[in-house]
Amino acid sequence: PLAEELASKLNKAIVVDSVEDELYHCDLVIEAASQDAATDIAYKTVSRGVDVMVLSVGAFVDDEYREMVFEKARQTDARVFIPSGALAGTDGLRAASVDELYEVELITKKGPKSLSNVKFIEEQGIDVASFVEPTVIFSGTAREAVQKFPKNINVAATVSLLGMGFDKTKVTIVVDPSAKSNSHELIIKGAFGEMNCHTYNVPSPDNPKTSYLASLSAISALKRIVRKEWIGI
């Protein structure tokens, strides 16, 4: 039903039963569903020599799977596109990573509604709706964050891939009952100097668990791919 509903809003869109069959008829596959969906289609797509854009970047937390996808893409001359998502500063991090990085930390603040129905929070018995002041609910590595918050912290995966990896990237998640937007603070220290980038996002109109900028980032990336423009890379 969701697929049909989405197709009805798009120009000339159709619903298909098999992604594999459609790989013979397309130039680019865009994943915008879940980490499980990304894991299911990314390797199949690049194996056919078809480009893929992955929005659920957390799927690449699996080191073996990630390398398998990237290696197959190199073999078939396919490309794997990962938009910057709901985060500013990824361009600077990419440049800084050419030399030594000393520290990469991501501090994310979200309102209680953005973290409703998260399995990890429920298992910990945390009632985010009861918070009256900003409260840290997670502090650890990006690998742990992506695994515990698969639908809420994909930006941590993007930062990890660009910088120090999943095990050396620090992530802190804060629930702020007064937050009117989701915010990300990216702190980078390295041979280049220091960088501190703040992004204050409004939630997506269709999904309060994600940021509107994440959608805009995907659209922007698609435009760059089609136009073959690489300004600011």
Secondary structure in CASP SS format (residue, H / E / C, confidence):
PFRMAT SS
TARGET T0000
AUTHOR 0000-0000-0000
METHOD secondary structure of the structure
MODEL  1
P C 1.00
L H 1.00
A H 1.00
E H 1.00
E H 1.00
L H 1.00
A H 1.00
S H 1.00
K C 1.00
L C 1.00
N C 1.00
K C 1.00
A C 1.00
I C 1.00
V C 1.00
V C 1.00
D C 1.00
S C 1.00
V H 1.00
E H 1.00
D H 1.00
E H 1.00
L H 1.00
Y H 1.00
H H 1.00
C C 1.00
D C 1.00
L E 1.00
V E 1.00
I E 1.00
E E 1.00
A C 1.00
A C 1.00
S C 1.00
Q H 1.00
D H 1.00
A H 1.00
A H 1.00
T H 1.00
D H 1.00
I H 1.00
A H 1.00
Y H 1.00
K H 1.00
T H 1.00
V H 1.00
S H 1.00
R C 1.00
G C 1.00
V C 1.00
D E 1.00
V E 1.00
M E 1.00
V E 1.00
L C 1.00
S C 1.00
V H 1.00
G H 1.00
A H 1.00
F H 1.00
V H 1.00
D C 1.00
D H 1.00
E H 1.00
Y H 1.00
R H 1.00
E H 1.00
M H 1.00
V H 1.00
F H 1.00
E H 1.00
K H 1.00
A H 1.00
R H 1.00
Q H 1.00
T H 1.00
D C 1.00
A C 1.00
R C 1.00
V E 1.00
F E 1.00
I C 1.00
P C 1.00
S C 1.00
G C 1.00
A C 1.00
L C 1.00
A C 1.00
G C 1.00
T H 1.00
D H 1.00
G H 1.00
L H 1.00
R H 1.00
A H 1.00
A H 1.00
S C 1.00
V C 1.00
D C 1.00
E C 1.00
L E 1.00
Y E 1.00
E E 1.00
V E 1.00
E E 1.00
L E 1.00
I E 1.00
T E 1.00
K E 1.00
K E 1.00
G C 1.00
P H 1.00
K H 1.00
S H 1.00
L H 1.00
S C 1.00
N C 1.00
V C 1.00
K H 1.00
F H 1.00
I H 1.00
E H 1.00
E H 1.00
Q C 1.00
G C 1.00
I C 1.00
D C 1.00
V H 1.00
A H 1.00
S H 1.00
F C 1.00
V C 1.00
E C 1.00
P C 1.00
T E 1.00
V E 1.00
I E 1.00
F E 1.00
S E 1.00
G E 1.00
T E 1.00
A H 1.00
R H 1.00
E H 1.00
A H 1.00
V H 1.00
Q H 1.00
K H 1.00
F C 1.00
P C 1.00
K C 1.00
N C 1.00
I C 1.00
N H 1.00
V H 1.00
A H 1.00
A H 1.00
T H 1.00
V H 1.00
S H 1.00
L H 1.00
L H 1.00
G C 1.00
M C 1.00
G C 1.00
F C 1.00
D C 1.00
K C 1.00
T C 1.00
K E 1.00
V E 1.00
T E 1.00
I E 1.00
V E 1.00
V E 1.00
D C 1.00
P C 1.00
S C 1.00
A C 1.00
K C 1.00
S C 1.00
N E 1.00
S E 1.00
H E 1.00
E E 1.00
L E 1.00
I E 1.00
I E 1.00
K E 1.00
G E 1.00
A C 1.00
F C 1.00
G E 1.00
E E 1.00
M E 1.00
N E 1.00
C E 1.00
H E 1.00
T E 1.00
Y E 1.00
N E 1.00
V C 1.00
P E 1.00
S C 1.00
P C 1.00
D C 1.00
N C 1.00
P C 1.00
K C 1.00
T C 1.00
S E 1.00
Y H 1.00
L H 1.00
A H 1.00
S H 1.00
L H 1.00
S H 1.00
A H 1.00
I H 1.00
S H 1.00
A H 1.00
L H 1.00
K H 1.00
R H 1.00
I H 1.00
V H 1.00
R H 1.00
K C 1.00
E C 1.00
W C 1.00
I C 1.00
G C 1.00
I C 1.00
END
